[in-house]
Amino acid sequence: MNALKPQVLLKPQVLLKPKVSPSVEERRSTRRRQINRVAKIQFGSGTLPRDCLITDISDGGVRLHVEGFDVADDFVLLLTGDDIGAKERIYRVVWRLGYEIGAKFVGHVRRTGMAATG
């Protein structure tokens, strides 16, 4: 006897992409500009500024390349240039990866005794 075997119909599988948190680019509120410019970084009043490289910058933060010294969680970045003018801004580190540091802008430096606003 030849019995018929039931056929199994397979539904095509829909592959779902795993949920991925938004990339760093998507979470930024302001656009970053690559500038690759040397700047000065200072850790508190009375300390000597040290050289660092700004690899990119936005109104809300900065990415630095720093070698040869440790960077404190809070620091002042001394910026100069035709496109940004002369600015002293206070930043707070939000991530570290090797020689790279990402920091967010937290305030401006007032020149009346190095007090900070922000």
Secondary structure as GFF3:
##gff-version 3
##sequence-region A 1 118
A	DSSP	alpha_helix	24	27	.	.	.	ID=ss1
A	DSSP	beta_strand	33	42	.	.	.	ID=ss2
A	DSSP	beta_strand	50	57	.	.	.	ID=ss3
A	DSSP	beta_strand	61	65	.	.	.	ID=ss4
A	DSSP	beta_strand	74	79	.	.	.	ID=ss5
A	DSSP	beta_strand	87	97	.	.	.	ID=ss6
A	DSSP	beta_strand	100	108	.	.	.	ID=ss7
###
